[in-house]
Amino acid sequence: MQADYVLMDTWFTRAPLIEEIHRKGLFVIGLVKDLKQRYRYADGLASLTPLHSICRKTQKRGDILGSVYAQLPCGIPLKIEFVSREFNR
């Protein structure tokens, strides 16, 4: 089986699994919840809540509330998009 990316639900979208998939040369698309995960942004680590507040000030279009580029603590680049709850229904 060949693939370019892996689609995951919140249960699987964790840094160790993302790192392993990235090592295999694949991209990951996944849902995340605001739990204990931290992302590199600017000169520090941040959870989703502060990243969300930054996005809301800069973008708002339809169901997408905003997006921000960050990294996993190991350095893998990410694009995090925040969507409205209605978008998920």
N, C-alpha and C positions, 0 to 999 in steps of 0.2 A: 504494500500500500504506500502511495506517495501522498504527501501533503505539503502545503506551504505554511499553514498555521493550525493551531489547536484552539478550539472553542471550549471554554470551561465555565461552570457555574461557580458560585461563591465557595462551595465546599472545597474545591480543588485549587483555587487561585491563591496560592501561597508561594512565597519566595523560593523555597527549596525546589519545588516542582517546576516553577518558571525557569529557574537556573538550569535544571537538567534538560528541559525542552529546548532552551536557548542554545545549550551546548551542541545539540543535535541539528542546529541550523534552522529551527522553526520559530515562527512568531506565535505569540499567545494573545488571544482575545478572551477576556474574562470579566465577570462581575466581581466586585469586591464590596465588603461591608466595612464600616468604620470600626475596626477592632483594634488590636494592639500593633498592627503593621505600621511601620514608619517608612517614609520615602525621603530620599535626598532631594532637597529643594533649596536653592540659594546656597547658604553656607551652613546648613544644618539639616536636621531630620524633622519631619512633620507628619502628623496623621492626616487623614482625609478632611477633617473638619476645618483646620486652618487653610488647607489648599482650596477647599470649596469656597471659603469666604473671599479668597483672592480672585477666583474665577468669576464670581457673581458680579464683582465690580467692573470686570473687563468685557464680559460677553453675555449675551442673552439672545438666543434665536430659537424659536419654536420649542421643542422638547429638550433641546440641549441647552443647559444652563451655563456651561462654560467648559473649558479644557485647560490643562496645564501640563507642561512637560516636566518630568521629574526622573528619578532613577531609583532602582532598588538599592539597598545599602551596599550590595556587591558591585554596583556600577552599571547594571543593565538599564538602558534608557527605556522610559515609559511615556505614553501619552495617556493621561487620565481624563476621561470625559464624564461630566456630571449631567445626569438626565433627570427630568421630572418624574415623579412617581407614576403619573398617568401614562408615561411612555412605556413602563414595564407591564402594563395591564393588557 
